[in-house]
Every structure is written in C-alpha cells, then in structure tokens.
Amino acid sequence: METNESSLQRPAAQIGTPDDGLALRGGLRGRMAGTFCTLQSSLEALQRYLVCNASPQVRRETLPLLQAMFDSIAGLERLCANSARLATGVLTRGSEELAPLELGGYLKELTDCANEELALRGFPARIRFLDESGAAGTWTMADGSLLDGILMNLLSNLLQLRRDGVLSLTLRPDRALCCADNGPGMELSAARALLEQGQPSGELLGRGALGLLLVRDYAAAMDWRITVEPGPGLCIRFALPGNVPPAGLTLRDSVRSRGAAMRANLRRELDGVFGTARPDGE
C-alpha cells in the first residue's frame, strides 16, 4: 500500500524556540489543571464535611451524587487535556525534545504496569508484548510521555468496546512496532483516512475520534510512520526512523524506571473514561 508522504512529514514548528512551546503548553494546560484542581478540592472538602457531620440518611443520598460528580470531572478533565494537547501540538510541532530510548525495555515496563492496573480495577483485558527485535534491542529517538499517550489511547479505545479485549504489541526486527487489538475495529478505509492522512469521516467525528487523532499526532512528533493493516480489530504498524543513539550510550543510561509516571498517566486515562472508582467516604 502506498503511503501519503506529505501527510506524514513533520511540519515546521510554528513557534520561535522550544521554550516558546513549553510556555504555550504549560500555560494552557496549567490553567486547565488549576481549574480542575480547585473544583475537585472543593468537592473533596464537601465530601469530608458530609462524612463527618451529615446524618446516615443524608450520606446515603448525597455521597453517590458526589461520586458521580467526581467521575464527570475526571471525564471532562481528560477531554480538555486531550483537546489542549491536540491544539498545542499543531503549534509546537518540531519543538519536542526526543532522547534515545530502547523501546523493548520501555514496552515491557509499560505492559507490566498496565496489566497490574487493569487487574486492580477488575478488568479482564490485558496487554501482550512480544519482542522479536533480537538481543541488540530497538533503539530510537522518542519521548516517554508521547509513547504513553499513544499506547494508553489505544488501550482505552479498546476498553470502551471490549472490557475483556487484548491489545497485542509486537516489536519486529524491521524496526516496526505493530499494535493490534481483538476489538470490532472500524472500516479499513476510514481507519486509514484517519490515521494515515488525518482525515476522519463525519461519522467518526460524531462518535469521537480525538484519541486516535492524538495517536497520529504523537507518532508524527517522533517521525513514526503509520500504516493501518487489515485485521479483525484495529491493527496499526508504526515504522520507526533509522535514528541511532550516540556512541557509548548504554541501556542503563537510557532505560530508567518510569513505573510511577506510567501508572499516573494510565490512571488518569482510565479515570476519565470509566470513573475514579473512589470508595464512598474516602
């Protein structure tokens, strides 16, 4: 299948310096984060007051409503954050600070973190990772937050369709990462138009295509080329650029434990889609 080269090329940055990009992203996201933090703190204070001072009957009637509000806030925060990332990505493209990363180690750690979180939430879904790259591993220039965004959007997209779904990650010897799920998928031409060319159909936009647009945007930020392959579910092939890390860089230098950051990112994503699962009274 031919790839639309112009649609995959990285556009020139629209800002002056990387610092400008950080200021833009931080300013927009920071204002949103501050607003949501204030709102959530107010609800938590109200929850504590009800737990300590309200009668049992009032608690029974109001705490479930507060829980629904917590869940709504988490969902709205996710939508706002994703919209901000997509909007600022258009303006800041080219300012990302990529670093050498051994992809197999990263994917193994993310798989372990995600499966642990899914089990804690009682989801039967799982991520499976297969590394076919060989003993030397697969090094690439990447950014951990962009990688988290790609894979967590693909996972939450699957979970909304199948709570018992499986997301399979395969790192191939030809410097390609293949992500395939066993969900119902989508019509092949529509998936290709969306992910390869950034042209979602009206139907997909109506159903919400923001997560997959972010997958495309994050991949473009790292020069990963996307092709959508036929499959029973959604099957995406990311072709990695031929970047080679600087001489002398070791696995220990590049692959550091990111477990805490991964879990935090995954919990925010799942909270935004499925709710915070906060027990009453906490």
N, C-alpha and C positions, 0 to 999 in steps of 0.2 A: 504494500500500500504506500502511495506517495504521501509525503508529509508536506504540509504547507509551511515552507521555510519562514516566510515573512511573519507568520503568526507565532512562531516560536522564538524569534530573535528577541534579545533583550533590548528594550527601548532605552534610549539615553536618559540619564537622570534628569529630572525637571527642577532640581534644586542645586544650589551652589556647591555645598560641601556636605560630607557625611554628618557634620554637626547640625546642619540645617535639617537634615532628615530626622535626626534624633529629636530635635526640638519640635518638629511637626508631629511626629508620632507620640512623643511624650506629652505634648500639650493637649492634643485631642483625647488620647486615651486617659491621661491624667485627670482631666476634668470629668470624664465619664466615671472613672474609678472612684473619684472623690464623692460624686453624687450618689453612686450606688452604696458606697461605704457608709455615708451618712444615713441613707434610708434603711439599710439593713441594721445599723446600730440602734436606730430608733425603734425598730420592730423588736429587736432583742431586748431592749430595755422594757418595752411594753410586755413582752412575754414573761420576763423575770418578775415584773410587778404583779401580773395576774397569777403566776405560780405561787407567789409569796402572800398575796393579800386577797385574792378572789375566793369566793365560795366554790366548793366542788362542782356545783351545777354550772356556775359561770365558766369555770375552767373547761368543763366538758364541752360547752357550747362555743367558746372563743378560741381555744388552742388549735383545733383543726382548721379554723379560718386563718389563723396566723401561719400555720404550716403551708396552707395553700398560697398565702402571700409570699412566704419565703421562696417557694417553688417558682412563682410567677416572676419574682425579682431575678432569680437565677437565670431563668429563660430569657428575660429581657436583657440582662447584662450580657449574656452570650451573643444575642443578636446584635446588640450595639457594638460589642467588641469586634465581632466579625465584620460588620459594616465599616467600622473605622479602619480595620486592617486592610480591607479591600480598597477603600478610598485613598488611604495614605500610600498604599503600595504603588498605585498609579503615579503618584507624585514623587515618590522616593526611590523608584526602581534604579538600581545601579549603586546605591549607597550602602548596601548590606556589607557587613564585614564577615566574609567567609573565612573559615580556618580549616586546615587539614583534619580529616576525621576518617577513622577506619570504620566503615559502615557496618560490617558484620558485628562488631562489638556493641555498637550503638543499638542495632536492631535486636540483638539478644537481650540486652538490658531492658529495652522498652517492652519486649514481649513478656518478660517475667513480671515487670511492674503492672502491665495492663491485665494480665491473667489473674494476678493476685487481687487487683481492684474489682474485676468482674466477679470473682468468686465471693468477695466480701459483700457485694451487692446482691448476690443470689442470681446473677445472670449465668445461664449455661453457655453463653457464647465464649469463644476462645480465639486467640491469635496463634497461628502456627508459623514458625520461622524455619526455613531451610537454607543453609549456606552452601552453595555449590562453587564458591569462588576460589577455593583452594587454600593452601597453607599461608600464602603471602597476604591474603585478605584483599579487600577492596578499599583503596584509599580514594578520597575525593575531597574537593573543597565544598564545605557545607556549613550550615548553621543549625544548631540543635533546636532552636525554637521553631524554625521553618520545618524541620523534619517532624517535630512533634505535631505541628499543625497539619501537615499532610496526612499522617497516619491516623491521628485522632479524629479528623474529619471523616476519613474513610470508615473508621470503626463506628462512629456514631451514626453515620449514614446507613450502615448495615444494620445496626441495632434497632433503628426505628422501623425497619422492615422485618427483621427476624431476631428475636431475643436469644435464639439458640444458634445464631449464624456463626460461621467460621471465616475469618479473614486470613488468607494464606499469603505469606511474604516469602519470596524466593529470590535470593541474590545469585545471579547467574554468572558464569565465567566470562561472558562477553560484556561485562560492565553494565549490566542492566538489573534493575530491581523490578520484579513483577508482583503486583498486588492484585489478588483475585479473591472474590467472595462467592458464597453459595446462595446469595440472595436472589430475588426475582430479576435483578438487573434492570436495564432500560433498553429501549430500542437502539440498535447499534449505531445507526446514522445520527441519532440525536445525541448519543454519548460522545461520538467523535466530533460533532459540531461544537459541543460544549467544551470538551476537554482539550481538543487539539486546536480549535480555532477560536475559542472564547465566544461562541455564538449560541447561547441557549435558546431553545424554542420557547414560544409563548406558554406552552403547556408546562414546561419545566420551570419557568419563572413563576408561574402561578402556584406550583407545588413547592417552590423554594429550592433554588439551585445555588444558594450562596456558598454552602460548604464546598461543593465541587469547583466553583469558581475560585475559591481560596486555594484549593489543591493545585489548580492550574497556575495561579499567581505565585505560590510558594515555589513550585517547580521551576518556573521561569526565572525566579530570583537566583537560583543556583545553577542555571543553564542546563537543567534536566529536560530532556525532550520526551514528550508524552505521545504515545500511540495507544489507542484502545483496541484490544484484541477481542475476537469473538469468544464467547463463553456462556455458560449457563447463567452466571451472575455478571457483575461488573469486573472486568479484567483490564488492568492498566499496566502498561510497560513504561518504566522510566529509564531512558538511556542516559547514563552518566557521562559527563565530559571526560576527556582524557587528561585531566589535571593530575600532576604528580606532586606529592608533598615535598618540601625542601629536603635535601640530603641530610641525613643524620637524625631526622625526626623518628622517634620510637613510638611504639604502641603506648607505652606508659605516659609519654608526653601528651598524646592526643586524646586517648580514650579514658576519660575520667568518669567517675560515677556521677550520673545525673539522676539518680533514682528519685530524690526529693522533688526536683523540678518536674520530672516526668509525671509523678503522682499528682502533683498540684495541678498541672495542666490537664491531665486526664479527668481529675475530679471536677474541675470547673466545666469541662465539656459535658460530662455525664450529668452533672447537677443541672446544667442549663437545658438539657434535653429531657431528663427523666425525674428531675426534682432533687432536693437536697437530702431527702431521707433522714431528716433531723428528728430524733425522738422527741415526743412532747415533753416539755418541761426542761429541756437542755438549753 
